[in-house]
């Protein structure tokens, strides 16, 4: 009985660790970045060379993606409340932010 309880507790802990969070997190290895109310998620993130898509969570305050640094300068997004914004990235580290909300920053490492 005790071993069954330990196994059950380990399973619950594993599921809890795998559950996605509604707060900012890092290192998601996803080519989709969620634009939420005052944060990007995941950030930082490591992705392969190619397209990254920013997806606005609904409902959302108006946000934009404005590039600060990187080996290339992709176009910036418009201020949006919903929808998606694709950006094609080459290898290197990119930083970006929302010009409307101080502290709303993100980093993508492209390998």
Backbone as ProteinMPNN parsed JSONL, in Angstrom:
{"seq_chain_A": "XXXXXXXXXXXXXXXXXXXXXXXXXXXXXXXXXXXXXXXXXXXXXXXXXXXXXXXXXXXXXXXXXXXXXXXXXXXXXXXXXXXXXXXXXXXXXXXXXXXXXXXXXXXXXXX", "coords_chain_A": {"N_chain_A": [[0.822, -1.19, 0.0], [1.919, 1.251, 0.857], [3.92, 1.639, -1.098], [2.329, 1.998, -3.335], [1.087, 4.416, -2.729], [3.325, 6.114, -2.712], [4.052, 5.897, -5.403], [1.78, 7.017, -6.598], [1.946, 9.642, -5.553], [4.342, 10.455, -6.752], [3.55, 10.416, -9.432], [1.589, 12.436, -9.454], [3.187, 14.637, -8.811], [4.822, 14.682, -11.09], [2.972, 15.262, -13.15], [2.115, 17.796, -12.292], [4.485, 19.216, -12.585], [4.753, 19.24, -15.328], [2.612, 20.662, -16.224], [1.391, 23.529, -17.933], [2.029, 26.98, -17.28], [0.353, 30.052, -16.372], [1.825, 32.264, -16.085], [4.79, 34.226, -16.946], [7.379, 32.308, -18.424], [10.451, 30.526, -18.961], [12.601, 29.377, -21.65], [11.116, 27.707, -23.43], [11.399, 26.49, -25.974], [9.751, 26.831, -28.175], [8.257, 27.775, -31.237], [6.251, 29.52, -31.157], [5.275, 32.413, -29.613], [3.561, 33.651, -26.901], [1.645, 36.541, -26.553], [0.726, 38.241, -23.922], [-1.242, 39.808, -21.293], [0.778, 42.178, -20.435], [3.136, 40.603, -20.506], [5.453, 38.454, -22.276], [5.465, 35.061, -23.354], [6.914, 31.904, -23.958], [9.767, 33.363, -22.343], [13.128, 33.767, -21.515], [13.58, 32.255, -24.779], [14.639, 29.481, -26.746], [15.121, 28.741, -30.067], [14.954, 27.104, -33.33], [16.574, 28.267, -36.385], [14.545, 30.277, -38.476], [11.021, 30.808, -38.808], [9.273, 32.566, -36.3], [6.309, 32.864, -34.472], [4.311, 35.299, -33.101], [1.606, 35.309, -30.942], [-1.347, 36.785, -30.023], [-2.923, 36.694, -26.929], [-6.329, 36.231, -25.996], [-8.782, 37.735, -23.991], [-6.9, 40.693, -24.718], [-4.802, 43.403, -23.78], [-3.819, 46.187, -25.807], [-0.861, 45.474, -27.543], [2.535, 45.476, -28.791], [5.234, 44.2, -30.848], [8.414, 45.129, -30.746], [11.572, 45.272, -32.006], [14.681, 45.28, -30.344], [17.448, 44.49, -30.232], [19.625, 42.433, -32.237], [20.998, 40.124, -34.689], [19.887, 40.634, -37.144], [17.365, 42.896, -38.353], [14.243, 42.418, -37.964], [10.953, 43.337, -39.173], [8.821, 45.447, -37.201], [5.872, 44.783, -35.241], [2.476, 45.921, -35.626], [0.486, 47.732, -33.212], [-1.609, 45.585, -31.554], [-4.63, 43.832, -30.575], [-5.468, 41.289, -30.878], [-4.736, 38.334, -32.807], [-2.015, 37.329, -35.033], [1.566, 37.552, -35.493], [4.138, 37.069, -37.64], [7.686, 36.461, -37.644], [10.76, 36.199, -39.274], [13.732, 34.747, -38.342], [17.278, 34.814, -38.118], [20.285, 33.029, -37.08], [21.334, 33.839, -33.79], [21.058, 36.184, -31.009], [18.144, 37.785, -30.034], [16.49, 40.648, -28.792], [13.456, 42.057, -27.613], [10.584, 44.209, -27.145], [7.511, 45.566, -25.787], [6.351, 48.621, -26.722], [4.427, 50.001, -25.386], [4.062, 49.101, -22.792], [6.011, 49.381, -20.071], [8.704, 47.363, -19.07], [7.772, 45.071, -20.284], [9.294, 42.759, -21.798], [11.302, 40.648, -23.968], [13.324, 37.789, -24.924], [14.905, 36.002, -27.487], [16.793, 33.254, -28.405], [18.313, 32.178, -31.202], [19.202, 29.294, -32.867]], "CA_chain_A": [[0.0, 0.0, 0.0], [2.781, 2.418, 0.932], [4.576, 1.83, -2.4], [1.329, 2.525, -4.247], [0.924, 5.837, -2.392], [4.51, 6.811, -3.203], [3.94, 5.943, -6.855], [0.735, 7.993, -6.896], [2.494, 10.97, -5.259], [5.327, 10.766, -7.802], [2.795, 10.712, -10.652], [0.968, 13.751, -9.29], [4.266, 15.627, -8.906], [5.249, 14.738, -12.485], [1.937, 15.972, -13.906], [2.164, 19.191, -11.883], [5.689, 19.819, -13.172], [4.568, 19.356, -16.774], [1.483, 21.546, -16.519], [1.81, 24.86, -18.353], [1.73, 28.051, -16.35], [-0.205, 31.261, -16.977], [2.771, 33.349, -15.885], [5.934, 34.123, -17.835], [8.302, 31.217, -18.165], [11.605, 30.592, -19.848], [13.181, 28.218, -22.304], [10.089, 26.812, -23.929], [11.756, 25.875, -27.247], [8.566, 26.892, -29.016], [8.314, 28.835, -32.239], [5.1, 30.393, -30.917], [5.409, 33.218, -28.408], [2.28, 34.207, -26.501], [1.642, 37.943, -26.137], [-0.353, 38.291, -22.945], [-1.347, 41.103, -20.62], [2.007, 42.701, -19.859], [4.298, 39.737, -20.594], [5.619, 37.506, -23.369], [5.738, 33.741, -22.81], [8.009, 31.884, -22.997], [10.945, 34.207, -22.521], [13.766, 33.629, -22.825], [13.253, 31.062, -25.533], [15.639, 29.045, -27.71], [14.395, 28.18, -31.207], [15.776, 26.93, -34.531], [16.495, 29.313, -37.412], [13.294, 30.241, -39.24], [9.92, 31.688, -38.429], [8.667, 32.592, -34.973], [5.009, 33.522, -34.56], [3.773, 35.895, -31.884], [0.157, 35.136, -30.932], [-1.976, 37.574, -28.974], [-3.92, 36.008, -26.116], [-7.586, 36.963, -26.014], [-8.689, 39.137, -24.369], [-5.573, 41.253, -24.522], [-4.589, 44.84, -23.944], [-3.041, 46.406, -27.019], [0.577, 45.264, -27.395], [3.281, 45.347, -30.044], [6.555, 43.59, -30.773], [9.388, 46.06, -31.297], [12.895, 44.671, -31.848], [15.704, 46.131, -29.76], [18.766, 44.041, -30.686], [19.671, 41.162, -32.956], [21.89, 40.126, -35.847], [19.12, 41.248, -38.225], [16.289, 43.723, -37.816], [12.934, 42.105, -38.561], [9.97, 44.403, -39.033], [8.059, 45.503, -35.956], [4.436, 44.579, -35.417], [1.576, 47.011, -35.263], [-0.17, 47.492, -31.932], [-2.733, 44.695, -31.828], [-5.3, 43.228, -29.426], [-5.623, 39.866, -31.186], [-4.132, 37.963, -34.074], [-0.669, 36.775, -35.03], [2.615, 38.321, -36.149], [5.291, 36.207, -37.902], [8.994, 37.073, -37.848], [11.769, 35.229, -39.688], [14.941, 35.069, -37.598], [18.525, 34.101, -38.378], [20.989, 32.646, -35.858], [21.782, 34.931, -32.932], [20.192, 36.533, -29.89], [17.262, 38.924, -30.303], [15.684, 41.165, -27.689], [12.301, 42.813, -28.098], [9.725, 44.714, -26.082], [6.282, 46.263, -26.145], [6.616, 50.041, -26.446], [3.321, 50.548, -24.604], [4.116, 48.639, -21.405], [7.368, 49.318, -19.517], [9.017, 46.078, -18.442], [7.291, 43.957, -21.09], [10.455, 42.472, -22.631], [11.531, 39.256, -24.291], [14.57, 37.387, -25.549], [14.886, 34.767, -28.273], [18.079, 32.782, -28.876], [18.064, 31.385, -32.42], [20.357, 28.432, -33.142]], "C_chain_A": [[0.871, 1.262, 0.0], [3.461, 2.682, -0.405], [3.593, 2.382, -3.428], [1.097, 4.015, -3.988], [2.117, 6.646, -2.872], [4.474, 6.948, -4.723], [2.893, 6.969, -7.285], [1.246, 9.41, -6.661], [3.508, 11.389, -6.317], [4.619, 11.118, -9.102], [2.151, 12.081, -10.596], [2.027, 14.838, -9.417], [4.729, 15.78, -10.343], [4.244, 15.523, -13.32], [1.965, 17.455, -13.556], [3.362, 19.897, -12.495], [5.529, 20.049, -14.661], [3.466, 20.326, -17.162], [1.989, 22.931, -16.9], [1.303, 25.902, -17.376], [1.11, 29.228, -17.085], [0.707, 32.453, -16.766], [3.966, 33.17, -16.8], [6.846, 32.978, -17.43], [9.426, 31.284, -19.172], [11.923, 29.28, -20.511], [12.205, 27.241, -22.899], [10.404, 26.072, -25.207], [10.557, 25.804, -28.185], [8.738, 28.001, -30.039], [7.074, 29.718, -32.177], [5.296, 31.092, -29.58], [4.048, 33.832, -28.112], [2.472, 35.644, -26.026], [0.441, 38.098, -25.216], [-0.362, 39.642, -22.262], [-0.085, 41.388, -19.821], [3.158, 41.712, -19.745], [4.26, 38.894, -21.865], [5.94, 36.155, -22.742], [5.874, 32.725, -23.936], [9.062, 32.925, -23.344], [11.855, 34.016, -21.318], [13.341, 32.332, -23.489], [14.398, 30.757, -26.488], [14.915, 28.31, -28.825], [15.357, 27.929, -32.361], [15.618, 28.129, -35.466], [15.186, 29.159, -38.174], [12.269, 31.184, -38.655], [9.485, 31.469, -36.985], [7.357, 33.346, -35.122], [4.591, 34.017, -33.19], [2.255, 35.817, -31.988], [-0.427, 35.877, -29.746], [-3.016, 36.731, -28.256], [-5.186, 36.863, -26.113], [-8.282, 36.748, -24.687], [-7.301, 39.678, -24.026], [-5.637, 42.769, -24.583], [-3.872, 45.007, -25.278], [-1.552, 46.284, -26.727], [1.21, 45.286, -28.782], [4.584, 44.625, -29.771], [7.501, 44.539, -31.5], [10.777, 45.52, -30.97], [13.88, 45.691, -31.312], [17.091, 45.779, -30.286], [18.628, 42.722, -31.431], [20.603, 41.266, -34.13], [21.222, 40.671, -37.102], [18.037, 42.097, -37.575], [14.986, 43.38, -38.524], [12.009, 43.307, -38.415], [9.276, 44.32, -37.687], [6.583, 45.255, -36.244], [3.7, 45.886, -35.18], [1.086, 46.739, -33.848], [-1.457, 46.739, -32.225], [-3.357, 44.237, -30.515], [-5.542, 41.746, -29.635], [-4.935, 39.608, -32.516], [-2.742, 37.396, -33.904], [0.278, 37.685, -35.796], [3.808, 37.391, -36.366], [6.565, 37.031, -38.077], [9.977, 35.971, -38.218], [13.103, 35.659, -39.098], [16.112, 34.196, -38.021], [19.195, 33.791, -37.046], [21.473, 33.883, -35.104], [20.792, 35.172, -31.804], [19.448, 37.827, -30.211], [16.603, 39.348, -28.995], [14.586, 42.04, -28.283], [11.502, 43.292, -26.907], [8.433, 45.254, -26.669], [6.505, 47.721, -25.77], [5.544, 50.68, -25.567], [3.477, 50.245, -23.117], [5.565, 48.49, -20.933], [7.57, 47.968, -18.821], [8.512, 44.875, -19.202], [8.357, 43.671, -22.148], [10.553, 40.984, -22.918], [12.864, 39.044, -24.95], [14.361, 36.079, -26.282], [16.318, 34.471, -28.698], [17.793, 31.839, -30.039], [19.333, 30.609, -32.737], [20.213, 27.726, -34.463]], "O_chain_A": [[0.613, 2.211, -0.741], [3.571, 3.838, -0.813], [3.985, 3.154, -4.302], [0.93, 4.789, -4.931], [1.946, 7.751, -3.386], [4.825, 7.996, -5.264], [3.111, 7.71, -8.243], [1.005, 10.293, -7.484], [3.531, 12.548, -6.732], [5.048, 12.032, -9.807], [2.163, 12.813, -11.585], [1.788, 15.857, -10.065], [5.005, 16.897, -10.781], [4.641, 16.37, -14.12], [1.849, 18.294, -14.45], [3.26, 21.061, -12.883], [6.125, 20.981, -15.201], [3.399, 20.763, -18.311], [2.908, 23.454, -16.269], [0.273, 25.719, -16.728], [1.317, 29.388, -18.288], [0.395, 33.553, -17.223], [4.153, 32.097, -17.373], [7.054, 32.717, -16.245], [9.345, 32.036, -20.144], [11.571, 28.209, -20.015], [12.456, 26.036, -22.871], [9.727, 25.09, -25.51], [10.38, 24.82, -28.903], [9.304, 29.051, -29.734], [6.869, 30.567, -33.044], [5.462, 30.445, -28.546], [3.45, 34.465, -28.982], [3.345, 35.929, -25.206], [-0.707, 38.089, -25.661], [0.422, 40.524, -22.611], [0.093, 40.912, -18.699], [4.081, 41.945, -18.963], [3.203, 38.654, -22.447], [6.614, 36.097, -21.713], [5.007, 32.685, -24.809], [9.217, 33.311, -24.502], [11.379, 34.097, -20.186], [12.81, 31.429, -22.841], [15.055, 31.671, -26.985], [14.175, 27.361, -28.565], [16.459, 28.478, -32.376], [14.664, 28.899, -35.358], [14.767, 28.043, -38.481], [12.604, 32.221, -38.083], [9.349, 30.337, -36.521], [7.299, 34.358, -35.82], [4.526, 33.245, -32.233], [1.679, 36.212, -33.002], [-0.05, 35.63, -28.6], [-3.883, 36.126, -28.887], [-5.11, 38.087, -26.216], [-8.367, 35.593, -24.271], [-6.624, 39.159, -23.139], [-6.422, 43.344, -25.338], [-3.363, 44.027, -25.82], [-1.038, 46.9, -25.794], [0.534, 45.138, -29.799], [4.991, 44.456, -28.622], [7.401, 44.727, -32.713], [11.12, 45.334, -29.802], [13.913, 46.833, -31.769], [17.829, 46.656, -30.735], [17.646, 41.996, -31.273], [20.971, 42.368, -34.537], [21.903, 41.121, -38.023], [17.825, 42.014, -36.365], [14.656, 43.968, -39.554], [12.273, 44.198, -37.608], [9.159, 43.242, -37.105], [6.107, 45.49, -37.355], [4.242, 46.831, -34.606], [1.252, 45.631, -33.339], [-2.285, 47.176, -33.024], [-2.705, 44.248, -29.471], [-5.795, 41.018, -28.676], [-4.596, 40.535, -33.252], [-2.329, 37.03, -32.804], [-0.143, 38.481, -36.635], [4.434, 36.961, -35.397], [6.531, 38.15, -38.589], [10.028, 34.932, -37.56], [13.557, 36.782, -39.317], [15.96, 32.996, -38.253], [18.729, 34.237, -35.997], [21.956, 34.844, -35.702], [19.806, 34.448, -31.665], [20.048, 38.827, -30.606], [16.207, 38.506, -28.189], [14.769, 42.677, -29.32], [11.717, 42.835, -25.785], [8.285, 45.38, -27.885], [6.815, 48.022, -24.618], [5.738, 51.784, -25.058], [3.067, 51.044, -22.274], [6.262, 47.568, -21.355], [6.705, 47.502, -18.079], [8.796, 43.745, -18.805], [8.343, 44.244, -23.237], [9.97, 40.162, -22.212], [13.473, 39.979, -25.471], [13.722, 35.16, -25.769], [16.985, 35.325, -29.282], [17.113, 30.826, -29.876], [20.411, 31.191, -32.861], [21.094, 26.96, -34.853]]}, "name": "protein", "num_of_chains": 1, "seq": "XXXXXXXXXXXXXXXXXXXXXXXXXXXXXXXXXXXXXXXXXXXXXXXXXXXXXXXXXXXXXXXXXXXXXXXXXXXXXXXXXXXXXXXXXXXXXXXXXXXXXXXXXXXXXXX"}
